[in-house]
Amino acid sequence: MQDREKKIQVNVDSDIGALKAVIVHRPGPEIENMTPESAERALYSDILNLGVARKEYEQLEAVLQASANTLHVRNLLEDILELPGVREKLVVRICEQENALDLRDVLLDLDTVELAGQLIEGVVLVRDNLTRYLSKERFALQPLHNFFYTRDAAVSLYDEVLISPMAKAVRRREALIMESIFDYHPLLGARTINPSGQVFFDPATTIEGGDVIVVRPDILLMGYSSRTSSQGIDFVIERLKRKGGQRRHLVVQELPTKPESFIHLDMVFTLLDKDCCLVYAPLIVKPNKYRTIHITIAGGQVADIGEEDNLLKALGKLGMDLEPVYCGGHGDTWVQEREQWHSGANFLALAPGRVVGYGRNVYTIEELSRHGFEIVGAPRAAEDMDILPRRCAIVLDGSELPRGGGGARCMTMPVCRGPVNW
């Protein structure tokens, strides 16, 4: 069991609150367990070099470890697989979901470390009958190629954890693993909500964490995207209605379904500080056909719903006048498109004004500098966080990781953040 002294209570009521605890997954053999032919099914546009990707990831990991209690999926999974009853329950759920009940006993016979590895890295198909011999598959259980994007499978939403009904079948095991970690790990104190476990679950309900941004205790942003459906957003509306108490605002931003770089809201918009955000201007600022819808929830019901001009104006009406920093700068739209493609708008806030993202997006970095962010290399930041200025952008090397389709925010699942003095 991981040696931690104090139970971590889930609490995230702003995307910029000081990061106190975060869950990550170090990329492993699962990202190499694909071919060019299977990459599309794995939701990749290219195959990654693991050695290079891990070196780049180590920079992010070092920055996180210098800032917060950093927990690893693999360690947490191994811990819960040692708990009585949990091991069999999780294995059976996975095998049932993936129509692989013939693997149940094989998996349960593995030692804990090997079992955790195979649940993440994939179970190689044993060709011991005609059907398996003829199969074109390499794996009986597919590797979780995308699990290092821990943002998506579970969402810390205030004091609860929303388990994501993932849009793509290849990622649904991630959600089962994360649900079991939050339900059973003694280190984590949280109530999980799983839409797929509801009595009247609509199969069209999909939600992924990259489409969920908690702005303030009373403001939530969600992307209406190829990965988060209107039914998924409706589920969140129902949860907010049940919470009662203060008036809450849910602002929904419609996203394009193509290209794939628009997969989630946090690929076009992230918060940097109380008064500053990073945006992909053609979608967030400039006129376009994609709707912004403001939903007000009060007294346990939807009090108002209507369209706004854009996301920034909607937030401005709620008292958040955000200065936009443009992904790719103010110049050529082609540059903006290139840098958005490589997660130029996908920054993670460690605290108000202290953010992390890829240094390869040079025009975005120059724009951050013009807006008062001191640019700091990740190795220097990891050495001594205490000497960094309040407003700074910590830059990671990023030649390989961005080709997987996500940035620093995508690769982190915050569990606890400190309050923000609004």
N, C-alpha and C positions, 0 to 999 in steps of 0.2 A: 504493500500500500504506500502511495506517495507520502513522504514525510512533510506534512503541513500542520502547523499548530492550530490554526483557527479556521472554522467553517466560513466559507464565502457565501454571503447572501447576495443573490442576484438583484442588481439595482442599476438600471440604465434609464435615466430620464432626460438625457441629452447626448447627442453624438459628439460633443466636444468636452464633456466633463473629464476631469483628470482620470486617466486610465489606471485602475487599481488591480484588475485581474482580467486575463484574456486567455482564450483557448486557441491553439494553433496546431497545425500538423505539418511536420517537416516532410518535404517531398521525398518519396522513396521509390523502390522498384516499380510500384504501380504506374508511375508516369512513363516508364520505359516499356511496360508490358502492352505495347500497341504497335501496330504497323501503319504505314501510310494508308492501307486499305481500311483499317478499323478506326483510324483517327477521327473520321467524321462522326461515327457512332459514339465515340468517346467525347464528342463535343469540342474537338480540337480542329484547328485549321492547319496544324503542322505537328510534327513530333518533336519533343524536347530532348536536349542533352542533359541527362540527370546530373552529371558531374558539375557542369557549369551552373545549372539551375540551383543546386544545393549551395554552392559557394555564394551565389547572390542572395539566397534565402538566409544564409547565416548572418548576413548583415542586418536584415530585418529582425531576426531572432535576437541578436545582440542588443539592438536598440530597445526592443520590447523588454528584455530581461533587465535592462538598466532602468526601466520605467515602471514596471508592473509585475505582479505575480503571474508568471507565464506558464500555463499548463499545456501539456501535450496530449493530443487525442490518443496516441498509441499507449502512453502510460496509464491514462484514465481508463481506457478499454481493458488493459491487462488487469487493472485493479478490480473492476467490477466482475470480470470473468472468474475471479477467485471467490466471489460471494456465493453462498449457497442458494441454489435455485435460479440465479440470474443467468448463469452460463447456458443452461438448457433452454430457458425461456427465450433468450436472444437468438440462439442458433435456430430454434424451431421457427421463430417469426421470420428470420431471414430466408430459411429454406422454403417456407410456405409462400412468401412473397415472390420468390424467384423460381418457383416450380422446381425445386431441387431437393425434395424431401429424402431422396436416396443418399444425399450427402450427410444427413443428420448424424448418424452414428459415427461416420468417419471423422467428422469435425469434433464431435464430443470426445473422441478418444485422443485428440491432440493435447499436448501440454499447453498451458495458458499462453506462453510467448508465441508458440507456433500458431495457435488458433487465432490470436489477435492479428498476427502477420497475414494469415491467409484470408481473414475477413476483409482486410484492407487491400492486400496485394493481389488477391485472386486465387482461386483453386484450380489447378491444372486439370484438364479433362483426362481421365484415365480411359483409354480406348480398349475396354474389356468386353464389349459386345459389338454387334454389327452396327447398331445405330450410332454408337459413339465412334466406332472406327470410321464410319462414313462422314461424320460431322466435320464441317469446315471450321468449327470453333476450336480455339486453343484452351479455353477455360470453361469449366463447369459453373463456376461463379466468376463473373467478370471483375477485373481489378477496379478499384475506385480511383480512376485517373484524376478526378477533380477534387479530391478530399482536402487538398491543401488550401482550397478556397473555403475555409471553415465558416465564412460569413453566411452561407446560403442555407444550410440544412437546419439551423435552429437560430432563433432570433430572441435576444434579450429585450423584452418589451416591458419597460417599467420594472415591476417586481415579479414578472412571470417569464417563462420561456415558451415561445411559440414554436412548435415543431412543424417544420415546413412540409406540406404535401408537394413534393418536387414535381416539376413539369415533365422531366425526362426520367424514364425508367432506370437508366444507367446510374442515376444519382440517388435513388430512393433508399438504398441501404445506408447511405450516410445519415439520413434522418432517423432511421431505426437505431443506429449506434448512438447518435447524439441524445436521443430520447432516453435510452437506457442509462447513459452516463449521468444525465441530470436527475433521472428518477432514483438511481441506486447509489451513486458515489457519495460516501459520507462526507466528503469535503464540500460538496455543493448543496446549498439550500435554495431550492426553487420549486415552484409549482409549474408543471408542464401542461400545455394546452395543445392537443393534437386534433386538428379539424377532421382527420380521417377516422377518428374514434367517436365522432358524434353520431347520434342516432339517425339523423336525417342528412348524412354527408352527401354532398353533391360531387360526383367524380370530376366535374369541371373545375372544382376548387383547387387552385394552385397558388402557392406563395413561395418566393425565395428571398432570402435575407438581404441580398443586394438591392432589392426594391423597397426596403424599409429604412427610413431615417427618422429617429426621434430627435426633434429639434429642441423643444422645451417640454416641460411636463404637460402643457396644454396643446402642443402642436406636434402632429405626426405627418410625415410625408410618405407617400407610397407611389411607386411606379406601376402603371398599368401597361404591362409589357407582354412579350411572348412567353415569359416565365411566371408572371403573376396575373391571374385572371380577374375579371370583375367579380366573380363569385368569391375568390380569395379575399379581395378587398371588402366585400360584403361581410365575410366572416369576421374580419377585424372590426368593422363597424358595430357588429353585434356585441363583440367583446367590450368595446368602449361604452356602448349603451349600458351594459350591465355594471360597469364600474361606478356609474353615478357620480356624485360629487361635482367637481368643477366642470365648467363648460370646456369642451375639447374641440379642436379643429383638425380635421383630416384633409390634407391637400393632396390631390391625386394628379400626377403628371402622366399623360399618355405618351408612350414611346414608339418609335418606328419598330417594325419587326425585322427590318434589314437595314444595314448590314449587321452582322453578329456582334459588333462592338457596342451596339445599343442594348445589349442583353438586359441590363438593369439600370435603375435610376442612378446608382452611384457611379456609373460610367459617364454620366453627363453633369452630375451635380454632387458636390460634397461640401460640408461645412468646414471652415477653417478657424473661425473665431466667432465671437458674439456678434460681430458686425461685418463679417467677411465670408465669402464663399467662392468656390472654384466652379466655373460653369463652362459647358460647351455652348458657346453663344448662339450658333444657328438654331439650336433647339430650345434653349432656355430663355434667351433674350430677344432674338429677332422674330418677326412675324413668321408663322408657319401654320400648318394644318393640324398640329397635335394639341389636343385640348388640355386645359388645366381646370380641374373641378374642385371647388371648395365645399366641404361638407361640415356643417356645424352640428355637434351633438350636445344636447342639454336636457336635463330632466329625464334621462333614460330613453330619449328618442332623437331622431334626426329632426333638428329644428329648422334647418335650411340647407339647400343644396343648389349650387349654381356654378356657372363658368366664370373664370377670371381671365384677364388678358395674358398673363404668364405667371410662372412660379414666383418670381421675385416680387411682382406687384401684389400677389396674394399674400405673401409673407409680410410685405410692407404694411398692408392693411391691418395686420395683427401685431404691429409694433416692432417688427424686425426689419429695419432698413439695412439690407446687406449690400456691401460693396462687392461687385462681381470681379473676380480675377479670371481672365479669359484663358482657357486651355488653348495652347498654341499661339497665344498673343493676339494682338489687334490687327495683324497684317493679313497675309494671304489665307483665304479660306482652305486652300489645299493643305497648308501647314496645320491649320486647326484640325482638319480631318485626319491627317497622319498622326498627330499627337493624341487625339482622342482614341484612335485605333489602338495605340499602345498605352492605354490607361492613363493618359495625361490628366484626366479630371478625377482620377481615383486616388485621393489622398486620405490617410488615416490621421485623425487628431489624437495626439497623446494627452493634450490639455488645450485649453483655449489659446490659439495662436501658435501652438507647437505641433507641426504636422510632418508626415512622412510620405514620400512618393518617389517615383523613378527620376533619376537625374538625366536619363537619355532624352527626355522631352525638354530640350534646351529652351525653346521659346516660352514654354510654360514656366520654367524656372526663372527665366529673365523677367517675366511678368510678375511673378511672386516677389522677386527682388525689388522691382519698381513699386510694389505695394508695401514695402517696409519689412519684408521677411528676410532675415539673414540666412544665407545659404550655407549649410553645414554638411560635410560628408558624414556618412553613417559611422565609419570607424571612430572619428573624433567624438561624435555624439555619444556613442556607446561607452567611451572611456569615462566621461564625466558629464552626466546630464545636468548637474547642478550649476555648471558654469555657463550653460547656454542662455542666450537672451530669451525673454518671454515669447517674442514672436520670431520664429525661425522655421525654415523648411529643411528637414533632414533628407538628404538625397541618397538613394540606393543605386548601386550598379544594376543595370537592367538590360542585358542583351538577350537573355534566354527566358527568364520568367515572364516578361510581358507577352511572349508568343503563346502562352497558355490562355491569355484572355482576361487578365485581371491584375489589379495593383495591390497596394498595401492594405487598403480597406477590405478588399475581397479576401485577403489571406488571414484575416483576424476575426475572431468572434468575441467581442467584449462581454464579460460576465458582470463586471461591476465598474462603475464610474462615480467619481465624486460629484457633488452638487455644483452648479454654476450660479454665480452671483449675477442674476439678471437685473 
